[in-house]
Structures are given as C-alpha cells and as structure tokens.
Amino acid sequence: CTAVASAGEVNFNLIGVLFMAGASCSDALRLVLAQKLLKNHKMRPMETLYYTSPVCLLWMLPAALITEMPMAIRNSSFSLVYKHPLMFLASGFSGFFVNITSFLLVKRTSSMTLKTM
C-alpha cells in the first residue's frame, strides 16, 4: 500500500516512506497482539483495549513530545482545545469506537482480515 501511494510522486521522501512502513508494521503487531488476547485468553474487546492502550501510549508519547510539542507550543496550538472542546471530545470518542470496532472485527475474524480491508 505504501509503495503504491508513493509511486510516481514528485516529492518522494524516503524517510516518509520508512515512517509509513514502520507505522504499518507496528499496527500489524498491535493487531496480532490483540488477536492473541481476544482469542487465546478469551478477553472481551474492552479488556483488550484496557491492556493495549498503555503500551501504545508509551510508544506514541515520546515521539509526539519530540516531534510535535515544540511547534505546538511555538504556535500556541493548545488554544484550539479551549475554543472547540466538543470537537476534540467527539474526536476522542470516534477514536475509541474505531478501536472497539476493530477489536470486535478481529475477535470475529482475524487480524489479517482487518489489515487487508
């Protein structure tokens, strides 16, 4: 998918493609771990989210602090949260339901099914 998206791109960037490949691999690893928790340990999707979310946060937080926080502080981007709190709340709920739905799909089928959709 990454190779198809970047084929013929005028502004091709190898680092961007490597980041995309890394993100795809880490998402696949997360889904395989979720599949093992859902099927082998017979957990429900909410329990699986409870156990996988802290690990995802530990991986994402340092990267966000290094790459995005300086510019967000410089541009005072956090004022957007105060101006549009309902939009940020809706975005959070949307992400929550996407994760629950993906775990339900993995429980019923497999992580391979979700990655090929």
ZIZICOR-V896223 format. One record per backbone hydrogen bond with DSSP energy under -1.0 kcal/mol. CO is the residue of the C=O (numbers start at 1). NH is the residue of the N-H. E is the energy in kcal/mol with one decimal. If there is no record, write none. Layout:
<<CO NH E> <CO NH E>>
//
This chain:
<<1 5 -2.0> <2 6 -1.5> <6 9 -1.7> <13 17 -1.9> <14 18 -2.4> <15 19 -2.4> <16 20 -2.2> <17 21 -2.6> <18 22 -2.4> <19 23 -2.5> <20 24 -2.4> <21 25 -2.3> <22 26 -2.5> <23 27 -2.1> <24 28 -2.1> <25 29 -2.3> <26 30 -2.2> <27 31 -2.3> <28 32 -2.3> <29 33 -2.3> <30 34 -2.3> <31 35 -2.4> <32 36 -2.2> <33 37 -2.2> <34 38 -2.9> <35 39 -2.7> <36 40 -1.2> <36 41 -1.3> <37 43 -1.7> <44 48 -2.2> <45 49 -2.3> <46 50 -1.8> <47 51 -1.7> <48 52 -2.3> <49 53 -2.0> <52 56 -2.1> <53 57 -2.5> <54 58 -2.2> <55 59 -1.4> <56 60 -2.4> <57 61 -2.8> <60 64 -2.5> <61 65 -2.7> <62 66 -2.1> <63 67 -2.7> <64 68 -2.2> <64 69 -1.7> <68 72 -2.1> <69 73 -2.4> <70 74 -2.3> <71 75 -2.4> <72 77 -2.5> <76 79 -1.1> <77 80 -1.6> <79 83 -1.7> <80 84 -2.3> <84 88 -1.6> <85 89 -2.3> <86 90 -2.6> <87 91 -2.0> <88 92 -2.0> <89 93 -2.3> <90 94 -2.3> <91 95 -2.2> <92 96 -2.1> <93 97 -2.5> <94 98 -2.1> <95 99 -2.1> <96 100 -2.4> <97 101 -2.5> <98 102 -2.3> <99 103 -2.3> <100 104 -2.2> <101 105 -2.3> <102 106 -2.4> <103 107 -2.3> <104 108 -2.0> <105 109 -2.6> <110 114 -1.3> <111 115 -2.0> <112 116 -1.6>>
//
